[in-house]
């Protein structure tokens, strides 16, 4: 089974998403920051990432840009309660496969993750968007 990586600085959010995904049958690994995730270095173990937009230090957009430069094409869900249409477009350009606005419905998140793990990199084009 492919692992889902959760990168979110909010302990409660990280834990609740972890529990939701584990109960749904996913293997999950969590990180409190983009820097912590980057330090793990073996990105190939992840079938999908869930990245918060607003992170301390490197934010979610900066993380995606770094991963894209390193040619890491892991399907990625960006989640945020505070994201503009312009920022959403920036995430898609940086390689995000889906942008979901918090609060995300549990079934929507699980369904999106299942789709990404099933389809893999094919979701890079065209991207998902909660709005469209």
C-alpha positions as MATLAB code, in Angstrom:
seq = 'XXXXXXXXXXXXXXXXXXXXXXXXXXXXXXXXXXXXXXXXXXXXXXXXXXXXXXXXXXXXXXXXXXXXXXXXXXXXXXXXXXXXXXXXXXXXXXXXXXXXXXXXXXXXXXXXXXXXXXXXXXXXXXXXXXXX';
ca = [
       0.000    0.000    0.000;
       1.277    3.457   -0.839;
       1.788    5.873    2.002;
       0.032    9.224    2.383;
       2.147   12.053    3.775;
       0.436   14.781    5.809;
       2.302   18.074    6.184;
       0.462   20.400    8.575;
       1.696   22.440   11.527;
      -1.590   22.181   13.458;
      -1.293   19.120   15.713;
      -5.070   18.659   15.993;
      -5.616   18.823   12.227;
      -2.670   16.534   11.535;
      -3.886   13.984   14.088;
      -7.536   14.060   12.984;
      -6.633   13.648    9.297;
      -4.224   10.863   10.215;
      -6.933    9.000   12.159;
      -9.497    9.526    9.369;
      -7.136    8.140    6.749;
      -5.903    5.229    8.887;
      -9.502    4.224    9.684;
     -10.133    4.385    5.919;
      -7.308    1.910    5.335;
      -4.406    4.188    4.388;
      -0.807    4.007    5.607;
       0.000    7.514    6.914;
       3.102    9.443    7.925;
       2.888   12.965    9.357;
       5.172   15.994    9.401;
       4.816   19.251   11.346;
       6.644   21.379    8.756;
       7.869   21.456    5.179;
      11.432   21.342    6.474;
      10.710   18.174    8.462;
       9.226   16.563    5.355;
      12.175   17.605    3.160;
      14.619   16.201    5.732;
      12.977   12.767    5.349;
      14.416   12.671    1.786;
      12.859    9.408    0.552;
       9.872   10.909   -1.230;
       9.279    7.808   -3.377;
       7.531    6.077   -0.464;
       4.572    8.451   -0.795;
       1.714    7.838   -3.173;
       0.063   11.125   -2.228;
       0.722   14.196   -0.083;
      -1.646   16.473    1.825;
      -0.033   19.867    2.315;
      -1.311   22.794    4.350;
      -0.851   26.185    2.695;
       0.140   28.192    5.746;
       3.128   26.531    7.381;
       5.830   28.125    9.528;
       9.122   28.523    7.673;
       8.611   27.213    4.152;
       4.942   27.452    3.247;
       3.048   24.891    1.194;
       3.582   26.724   -2.088;
       7.325   26.978   -1.522;
       7.407   23.261   -0.686;
       5.625   22.360   -3.927;
       8.021   24.521   -5.937;
      11.008   22.755   -4.341;
       9.510   19.336   -5.058;
       8.787   20.320   -8.661;
      12.400   21.502   -9.145;
      13.540   18.126   -7.773;
      11.129   16.427  -10.216;
       9.096   14.864   -7.409;
       5.708   14.381   -9.092;
       3.781   12.876   -6.186;
       0.081   13.787   -6.443;
      -0.572   16.498   -3.876;
      -3.673   17.865   -2.188;
      -3.323   21.402   -0.869;
      -5.713   22.339    1.910;
      -6.302   25.709    3.472;
      -8.979   27.790    5.041;
      -7.315   30.893    3.638;
      -6.589   30.717   -0.069;
      -7.453   33.117   -2.859;
      -8.183   32.191   -6.466;
      -4.796   33.622   -7.426;
      -3.035   31.509   -4.798;
      -4.984   28.459   -5.951;
      -3.727   29.069   -9.498;
      -0.172   29.361   -8.122;
      -0.540   25.968   -6.421;
      -1.813   24.330   -9.594;
       1.114   25.844  -11.531;
       3.497   24.494   -8.865;
       2.131   20.966   -9.329;
      -0.795   20.583   -6.919;
      -3.269   17.964   -8.090;
      -6.143   19.256   -5.968;
      -6.938   22.296   -3.864;
      -9.478   21.777   -1.091;
     -10.818   24.520    1.136;
     -11.040   23.870    4.886;
     -13.094   22.616    6.459;
     -12.884   19.637    4.103;
     -15.647   17.066    4.309;
     -14.131   13.720    5.393;
     -15.713   11.784    2.517;
     -14.425   14.334    0.018;
     -10.876   14.063    1.357;
     -10.900   10.255    1.430;
     -12.372   10.115   -2.088;
      -9.785   12.545   -3.432;
      -6.939   10.553   -1.849;
      -8.307    7.275   -3.266;
      -8.527    8.844   -6.728;
      -4.971   10.133   -6.529;
      -3.548    6.828   -5.367;
      -5.436    5.005   -8.111;
      -4.590    7.386  -10.916;
      -1.191    8.551   -9.666;
       0.556   11.194  -11.721;
      -2.248   11.298  -14.307;
      -3.969   13.813  -12.025;
      -1.232   16.360  -12.676;
      -3.080   17.429  -15.841;
      -5.840   18.503  -15.642;
      -5.807   19.417  -11.950;
      -8.649   18.923   -9.536;
     -10.239   21.935   -7.913;
     -12.953   21.994   -5.331;
     -14.485   24.944   -7.184;
     -14.502   23.336  -10.580;
];
